[in-house]
């Protein structure tokens, strides 16, 4: 159950701290007082979308925090352990959501930072918020099927089936994809083998293209290269002006001075070393020149091989031999797969059939329980809802099978109702008014409350569209639900409000700068006056107070 709720800097709420009790907690207030704001804050705490517009004071963050008391909830304790969340010894879970003025949202469970999705997973095991628009869910086949599953205790089986169904769908997709690729491969097989043969025929090696391009450039420019090498050789070895001859003369001059200057001996040695190095370079240049000779046939052969390589690269849209070799490997693997495709297809088909058989077996078991529960639920709903002013109510739960497996099994259910004796049962959306849907939905919640295994349920004006004795009975129904779980009911009806074990009022209060939404627990006299206001309006007289006391005593 929710023990306490703290909200700060959220819309019109500056700070609110409320301690709820077990049983039926009533929240009342005038239209526009801020009840929807309170519910919005709670929804955001339970994993809803965060909106920076709710941060009133831009200098501080908005915070919503709830302390939940969940003794004996072993499944939630186990879930928390599996997801790395600390479990408090006092069986309390603290949920907190913070929104900064910049829009950054943070979520915490027992002071451990978590993703909002994790916060939502935890909260779904703690609180069920039933807002007014959810009444419309009653008309949807999906919600009607959820009701039957809840009554049949199918929740675990449905989760296991969903996993089996997903396994079947994945296996079916894998088989269909392999079949499609195999068919396409068969169409392209001849072309793939031809392309692989062309690549293999060239016997390519990695790096070969670069070597061939260098050789081609050399052969193509051999005259210019030889002329350059000859110029270098002449500059170094010319008998009159070459570098070698110049260095020899310089050495002779330095050697002749060694008897007169002490440093010239080392200078002569350095000049001789330079001459020898230049001589070695000249010989290397001459050797390179001798190695170069025009070879038109070799140039033609190199160009032909390069053109063959370029043709393949253009065809396969690659730039290097390494990439061509990768293409060849992929072609080889694809062809190998095609060679073994019949066996693989049979294997995948068998896996898909096996997965379908497993899912179908589970779906049939679930379907039997659903079929059995449909008539029982229809009778229970009729019995529960009739005292709410629907004495001629008829309910049929029509159960049919789908043509194939679906994410929810092989079943379709459709609730058909009639509120008058002369009516044939029709779908909820076709025949029920807003007030009738509200009463039906409350009856449904009443029936499945004990099976929900949730600590808290919140009703947001589920009693809309009713009044008088019916309102009184709806209030009694909420009180009956509250015997097994905590109920928080937002209501405008005094008959419902009088049934509460605790009563809170939401109201607005102005200061010099702004308007604030407040919430407080009402004492005995305050509660009496609040119900009197709900009965008679702003003017509260003795008669209204007497009526309020009578409702409370009842």
C-alpha angles and dihedrals in degrees: 000000000000107000098177141000127203123190125175135173092001117141106298092349114101095175131339127176118182132176113205126201132215118265122039115348113193124205119191137167142137120288107277094020092118108267090131089050090056090049091047091054091050091048090053090049089054093056103283125143116290118227124193089212089077091062101096102179108049091201095069141031128262114243133193119180133173130187111213123196109208110167116177095013096136095164091057091045090053091047091052091050092051090051097047096253119143116240116216118228090230091060092243125138119200116205119192134177124187129189119190122211088252091059099256111146125203129186130198137187113194088345091303113125111240139171116266088246090060090048088053092049091053094045093050087063092051111037138028113199113200109192126183096260090057089070085077089063088074089075094054122095091220093059092043089054090049089054092053091047090051091051092046094047090239098141097107093040091050091052091050090047091050089056091047091047091051089049089052093048091049091049091048092050091049091052093046092048093048090048092050093047091047092052091049090045091053090054091050098036097101092049092047092051090049092051093047090050091052092052093045092049091064092055090214125198127201112262093019094113094058092049092049092049090052092048091048091051090050095049092044093053100035097124092052091045094051091048090053094048091048090053091051092048091050092049089054103036108028107136092226108030106010122125093244093055092045092051091048091055091047090051092051091052093048091047091053090057097053092097092057106035121043095210096053094079091066089043091055091050092052092049091051090050090052091049092052091049092050090047090053090050090050091053091049091051091049090049091053090049092051091050093057117083129154111260111176093178093055091047089051091050093049092049092048092052092046091050090052089051092047091050091056092045092052092048093051094035096237134126108212141044089243089060090048090053089051089052089052091050091050091049090049092050092047092050091047088052091050090051088056097033098106092058092045093048091052089049093051092044090052091050091051092048092048092049091048092050091051093048092045092052090053092045092052092051090051090045093056091054091046093050092050092048098049096075092039092052093047090054093046093048091050091050093046097045100041094078088057091076097281101108093151093049117142121188127191123181104202111205122197136161125245121234092244142003115298131186089268099042132259099311139099121187127188125189113218121186139182123193099188134055095240095051130098112223111267136177116290093245091052099050114016125093123215093263092048092050089050091053093045092049093049089050090051092049089048092053097047097036093097090050097048094079089208124137095217140027123188121204115199105200093316086159093066113139099026135093145164119024093355090056089051091053092047089052090051089051091054089049090052090051088050090062088074102031142009113276125196112191125188106201146162094200120100091204090061095039091055091060095063125113087207128024127202128185126210115205143156126248129187128215128179094280109031152348121269134196113228133185128197140171111249123231122220097274093039090052092049091053093045092055090046089055090050088052101045109014128238094335109076116192134172092269092055091048091049090051090049091051090049091052092049093048091049 
